[in-house]
Amino acid sequence: MNIVTSDCKDHIRLIVDGKVDTNTSPQLQQAILNAFQRKDHVVVDFLNVTILSSAGLRALLIGQKTAESKGGSMKLTNVNETVLSVFEMTGFHKILTVE
């Protein structure tokens, strides 16, 4: 997995590429937490994410809780049907903001 970080005017954009699984989810979690240290709003772009495991869900949940604690937001964009179905099966579509 590779993550490209872009500092936009009012948010940090994380462009994620590859599999988000047990081996790579700590990297995603750290990138999200680092982004929230810089700004209160984070956009995670999942355009090139092919697999999302339960460990990846945990990283996103920690990101969402961090956003709420800061009074900020975390949005996921460009989520493909496979990953969206994981969100729906686990109920995460009710917790996360997916655009």
LUMGUKOL-158545 format. One record per residue: residue in one letter; x, y, z of N, C-alpha, C, O in turn. Coordinates in pm, whole numbers, always signed. Layout:
["a", [X, Y, Z], [X, Y, Z], [X, Y, Z], [X, Y, Z]]
...
***
This chain:
["m", [+84, -117, +0], [+0, +0, +0], [+89, +124, +0], [+197, +127, +59]]
["n", [+39, +225, -68], [+109, +353, -74], [+9, +463, -40], [-107, +456, -79]]
["i", [+53, +564, +33], [-33, +676, +69], [+37, +806, +30], [+151, +830, +69]]
["v", [-33, +888, -48], [+17, +1019, -86], [-64, +1122, -8], [-187, +1118, -10]]
["t", [+4, +1211, +60], [-60, +1313, +142], [-54, +1448, +72], [+52, +1493, +30]]
["s", [-171, +1513, +61], [-178, +1646, +1], [-238, +1743, +102], [-342, +1714, +162]]
["d", [-172, +1856, +122], [-222, +1958, +213], [-305, +2056, +132], [-252, +2139, +58]]
["c", [-435, +2046, +147], [-527, +2135, +76], [-561, +2253, +166], [-518, +2258, +281]]
["k", [-637, +2346, +114], [-665, +2469, +188], [-725, +2443, +326], [-677, +2497, +426]]
["d", [-830, +2362, +331], [-900, +2342, +458], [-897, +2199, +510], [-959, +2168, +611]]
["h", [-825, +2110, +440], [-819, +1970, +482], [-691, +1903, +432], [-618, +1957, +349]]
["i", [-667, +1786, +485], [-559, +1700, +436], [-623, +1589, +354], [-721, +1529, +397]]
["r", [-569, +1563, +236], [-620, +1455, +151], [-518, +1342, +151], [-400, +1364, +123]]
["l", [-564, +1223, +182], [-480, +1104, +178], [-527, +1017, +62], [-641, +971, +60]]
["i", [-441, +997, -34], [-474, +913, -150], [-411, +777, -125], [-289, +762, -124]]
["v", [-497, +677, -106], [-453, +543, -68], [-453, +455, -192], [-548, +457, -271]]
["d", [-347, +377, -208], [-332, +290, -325], [-292, +151, -279], [-189, +135, -214]]
["g", [-373, +50, -311], [-337, -88, -279], [-430, -152, -178], [-545, -109, -162]]
["k", [-381, -254, -112], [-458, -332, -15], [-443, -273, +124], [-333, -241, +168]]
["v", [-557, -259, +194], [-555, -217, +333], [-587, -341, +415], [-704, -378, +431]]
["d", [-483, -404, +466], [-500, -530, +538], [-422, -526, +669], [-380, -419, +713]]
["t", [-404, -641, +731], [-335, -649, +859], [-195, -590, +853], [-150, -525, +948]]
["n", [-126, -612, +743], [+12, -564, +730], [+21, -414, +705], [+117, -350, +747]]
["t", [-78, -358, +636], [-68, -218, +594], [-156, -122, +675], [-136, -1, +669]]
["s", [-252, -174, +749], [-344, -86, +822], [-275, +3, +925], [-320, +116, +946]]
["p", [-166, -41, +991], [-98, +52, +1081], [-45, +176, +1009], [-43, +285, +1066]]
["q", [-3, +159, +885], [+45, +272, +805], [-70, +369, +777], [-52, +490, +786]]
["l", [-189, +315, +743], [-304, +401, +719], [-345, +473, +847], [-372, +593, +845]]
["q", [-351, +401, +956], [-388, +460, +1084], [-294, +574, +1120], [-340, +681, +1161]]
["q", [-166, +553, +1105], [-68, +658, +1138], [-83, +778, +1046], [-71, +892, +1091]]
["a", [-109, +753, +918], [-126, +864, +823], [-249, +947, +860], [-246, +1070, +852]]
["i", [-358, +881, +900], [-479, +952, +941], [-452, +1034, +1067], [-489, +1151, +1074]]
["l", [-388, +973, +1166], [-359, +1046, +1290], [-265, +1163, +1267], [-283, +1270, +1325]]
["n", [-165, +1144, +1181], [-73, +1254, +1147], [-148, +1367, +1079], [-122, +1485, +1105]]
["a", [-243, +1332, +991], [-320, +1434, +920], [-403, +1516, +1019], [-413, +1638, +1005]]
["f", [-461, +1450, +1118], [-541, +1521, +1217], [-456, +1607, +1310], [-509, +1697, +1376]]
["q", [-328, +1583, +1317], [-241, +1671, +1393], [-221, +1804, +1319], [-189, +1905, +1381]]
["r", [-239, +1802, +1189], [-217, +1922, +1108], [-345, +2000, +1081], [-343, +2123, +1080]]
["k", [-456, +1929, +1059], [-585, +1995, +1029], [-697, +1914, +1091], [-680, +1798, +1128]]
["d", [-814, +1978, +1104], [-929, +1913, +1165], [-1015, +1834, +1067], [-1107, +1763, +1109]]
["h", [-987, +1845, +939], [-1068, +1777, +836], [-975, +1694, +747], [-874, +1743, +696]]
["v", [-1014, +1568, +729], [-933, +1475, +650], [-1023, +1408, +547], [-1135, +1366, +579]]
["v", [-974, +1398, +424], [-1042, +1325, +318], [-951, +1208, +281], [-834, +1226, +249]]
["v", [-1007, +1088, +286], [-933, +968, +251], [-987, +918, +117], [-1103, +878, +107]]
["d", [-902, +922, +15], [-941, +884, -121], [-907, +736, -142], [-791, +697, -141]]
["f", [-1013, +655, -161], [-998, +510, -175], [-1006, +464, -321], [-1035, +347, -346]]
["l", [-980, +552, -417], [-996, +517, -558], [-921, +389, -595], [-974, +307, -669]]
["n", [-800, +373, -546], [-718, +258, -585], [-706, +152, -476], [-611, +74, -476]]
["v", [-800, +150, -382], [-800, +47, -278], [-875, -74, -330], [-991, -64, -370]]
["t", [-809, -188, -330], [-869, -310, -384], [-925, -402, -276], [-1021, -475, -300]]
["i", [-865, -399, -157], [-907, -486, -48], [-907, -406, +82], [-816, -327, +106]]
["l", [-1009, -428, +165], [-1016, -367, +297], [-1050, -476, +398], [-1157, -536, +392]]
["s", [-958, -501, +490], [-979, -605, +592], [-1035, -543, +719], [-1054, -422, +728]]
["s", [-1060, -627, +818], [-1110, -579, +947], [-1007, -488, +1015], [-1044, -396, +1087]]
["a", [-880, -514, +992], [-777, -426, +1047], [-786, -287, +985], [-764, -187, +1053]]
["g", [-819, -280, +858], [-839, -152, +791], [-961, -79, +846], [-959, +43, +861]]
["l", [-1067, -156, +876], [-1185, -96, +937], [-1150, -34, +1072], [-1198, +74, +1106]]
["r", [-1066, -102, +1146], [-1024, -50, +1277], [-950, +83, +1260], [-974, +177, +1336]]
["a", [-862, +92, +1162], [-788, +216, +1137], [-884, +330, +1103], [-866, +443, +1149]]
["l", [-987, +300, +1023], [-1085, +402, +987], [-1170, +442, +1108], [-1204, +559, +1123]]
["l", [-1203, +346, +1192], [-1281, +377, +1312], [-1202, +468, +1406], [-1259, +562, +1462]]
["i", [-1073, +442, +1422], [-988, +528, +1504], [-983, +668, +1443], [-986, +768, +1516]]
["g", [-975, +676, +1312], [-977, +806, +1245], [-1107, +880, +1268], [-1107, +1001, +1294]]
["q", [-1219, +809, +1260], [-1350, +872, +1282], [-1363, +922, +1424], [-1414, +1032, +1447]]
["k", [-1318, +843, +1521], [-1325, +885, +1662], [-1234, +1005, +1688], [-1268, +1092, +1767]]
["t", [-1120, +1008, +1621], [-1030, +1123, +1634], [-1096, +1248, +1578], [-1089, +1355, +1638]]
["a", [-1161, +1235, +1462], [-1231, +1349, +1402], [-1337, +1402, +1497], [-1347, +1523, +1519]]
["e", [-1415, +1313, +1554], [-1522, +1355, +1646], [-1465, +1424, +1770], [-1521, +1522, +1818]]
["s", [-1354, +1372, +1821], [-1296, +1431, +1942], [-1240, +1571, +1916], [-1231, +1652, +2008]]
["k", [-1201, +1598, +1792], [-1146, +1730, +1756], [-1253, +1825, +1703], [-1225, +1942, +1676]]
["g", [-1375, +1775, +1689], [-1480, +1857, +1629], [-1459, +1873, +1480], [-1507, +1969, +1420]]
["g", [-1387, +1780, +1419], [-1358, +1785, +1277], [-1438, +1683, +1199], [-1547, +1643, +1240]]
["s", [-1383, +1641, +1087], [-1451, +1542, +1004], [-1352, +1456, +928], [-1239, +1497, +901]]
["m", [-1397, +1336, +894], [-1321, +1248, +807], [-1419, +1195, +702], [-1523, +1138, +736]]
["k", [-1385, +1215, +576], [-1470, +1168, +466], [-1391, +1070, +381], [-1270, +1085, +363]]
["l", [-1460, +970, +329], [-1400, +876, +236], [-1460, +901, +98], [-1582, +912, +83]]
["t", [-1374, +911, -1], [-1421, +935, -138], [-1373, +823, -229], [-1281, +749, -197]]
["n", [-1439, +814, -345], [-1401, +719, -450], [-1395, +576, -400], [-1304, +501, -435]]
["v", [-1491, +537, -317], [-1497, +402, -263], [-1561, +310, -367], [-1672, +337, -414]]
["n", [-1491, +202, -403], [-1545, +111, -504], [-1652, +19, -443], [-1670, +16, -321]]
["e", [-1722, -53, -527], [-1834, -138, -484], [-1791, -246, -385], [-1865, -278, -292]]
["t", [-1673, -303, -404], [-1625, -408, -315], [-1606, -356, -174], [-1652, -417, -78]]
["v", [-1539, -243, -161], [-1515, -184, -30], [-1646, -132, +30], [-1669, -146, +150]]
["l", [-1731, -74, -53], [-1860, -27, -6], [-1944, -141, +51], [-2015, -123, +150]]
["s", [-1936, -258, -11], [-2011, -373, +40], [-1958, -417, +177], [-2035, -464, +261]]
["v", [-1828, -402, +200], [-1771, -432, +331], [-1827, -334, +435], [-1864, -374, +545]]
["f", [-1835, -206, +398], [-1893, -106, +490], [-2037, -140, +522], [-2080, -130, +638]]
["e", [-2113, -181, +421], [-2255, -211, +442], [-2274, -338, +525], [-2362, -341, +611]]
["m", [-2195, -440, +501], [-2207, -566, +577], [-2171, -547, +724], [-2226, -614, +811]]
["t", [-2079, -456, +751], [-2032, -435, +889], [-2104, -321, +960], [-2084, -301, +1080]]
["g", [-2186, -247, +888], [-2255, -132, +947], [-2171, -6, +949], [-2215, +96, +1003]]
["f", [-2052, -11, +893], [-1965, +106, +894], [-2019, +220, +806], [-1980, +335, +824]]
["h", [-2107, +188, +713], [-2166, +294, +630], [-2251, +389, +714], [-2282, +500, +671]]
["k", [-2289, +345, +835], [-2366, +430, +926], [-2275, +514, +1014], [-2318, +614, +1072]]
["i", [-2149, +474, +1025], [-2052, +543, +1111], [-1967, +641, +1032], [-1940, +752, +1079]]
["l", [-1926, +600, +913], [-1835, +680, +830], [-1911, +765, +730], [-2023, +732, +692]]
["t", [-1850, +874, +688], [-1906, +956, +582], [-1841, +911, +451], [-1722, +931, +430]]
["v", [-1922, +850, +364], [-1871, +798, +237], [-1938, +878, +125], [-2060, +882, +115]]
["e", [-1856, +939, +43], [-1907, +1018, -69], [-1868, +956, -201], [-1902, +1009, -307]]
***
